[in-house]
Amino acid sequence: MVGVKVIGKDSEFQAELSGAGSRLTVVKFTMSGCRPCVRIAPAFNMLSNKYPQVVFLEVDVHVCQATAAANNISATPTFLFFRNKVRVDQYQGADASVLFIYYYCLNTLIIQFSV
């Protein structure tokens, strides 16, 4: 999958995580009108196009309220990193350089320690 998949309803979220299997999955929680979300969007989109082996999802907290609540999202943008449906890390904020560092470190660790 290349690009960011927008999750349109709560039921899609778990299905996408299941489908990702052991691949790293990066989920951006966003909401309409969030300026920091808009500011970080180009970096998130660039990562999704540069690394097609990773699953990139976008969840609007107003559209998928149950998903946001289940993941304890209290601010946007929040990025959750999953592998095998298990959250392995998170980042909250709109600093693209920090997002790149999180991605790089997690992906490197997953590649090195994959079984």
C-alpha positions, -999 to 999 in steps of 0.1 A, spaced: 0 0 0 14 34 -10 1 65 6 -21 72 36 -53 52 41 -80 73 57 -101 53 81 -138 62 76 -154 43 104 -144 27 137 -148 -9 123 -121 -3 97 -94 5 122 -90 -30 137 -94 -46 103 -65 -25 90 -43 -33 120 -50 -70 116 -43 -68 79 -9 -52 85 3 -82 105 40 -77 115 45 -47 93 50 -14 112 18 6 112 18 43 118 -15 59 127 -21 97 126 -50 109 148 -62 142 135 -93 164 134 -107 190 111 -95 225 118 -63 214 136 -35 236 123 -7 214 137 -23 185 119 -23 204 86 14 215 92 26 179 97 5 163 69 32 168 41 58 150 62 34 122 70 24 118 33 61 119 23 69 90 47 40 70 34 51 73 -2 88 68 6 82 36 27 55 15 10 64 -15 33 49 4 62 12 9 67 1 45 72 -34 52 85 -52 85 93 -80 86 118 -102 117 124 -111 117 161 -146 132 153 -154 105 127 -140 76 147 -147 86 182 -147 50 196 -112 44 181 -99 76 195 -113 69 229 -100 33 229 -65 46 222 -67 74 248 -62 102 223 -63 135 241 -47 158 216 -40 160 179 -19 153 161 -10 121 179 9 93 161 7 57 173 30 30 161 18 -6 160 32 -40 152 11 -71 153 -18 -50 166 2 -40 196 11 -4 203 49 -1 204 52 37 208 36 70 203 44 106 195 22 137 201 30 169 182 37 184 148 75 185 147 83 166 114 119 160 124 108 142 156 83 121 136 111 111 112 133 101 141 105 80 157 98 63 124 135 56 116 143 42 151 112 20 153 115 7 117 152 -1 122 145 -19 155 117 -39 139 139 -49 109 169 -59 132 148 -80 156 123 -95 132 119 -132 136 
